[in-house]
Amino acid sequence: MVNATTLRDHVDDESCILQAGDHHCIHHASAVYYKDAREWWRDGPTGYDALLASNQIVPRNSLDTAVLRRVQNGALLSDFFKRKYIARVQNDLV
């Protein structure tokens, strides 16, 4: 899981820049924040399924396949993306 942050002069990583229209939550140029990438499980008390069932998270539209591939490619290029996740991204390329 990665987040996107507003693109400003102080952004360290520009491996993947999203623009308004790439996703309904992106309203201006934003950098994918690979430095804070993390795994998020479906199961367990803090997993996706439990948080969804308790209304602590609200699902949003998925990324378009082409945009997801840009995010994946950026992860593989980023110096900030944790190496331990590289194989997982490579295995799940769209």
Secondary structure, 3 states (H helix, E strand, C coil): CCEEEECCCCCCCCCCEECCCCCCCCCCCEEEEHHHCCCCCCCCCCCHHHHHHCCCCCCCCCCCHHHHHHHHHHHHHCCCCCHHHHHHHHHCCC
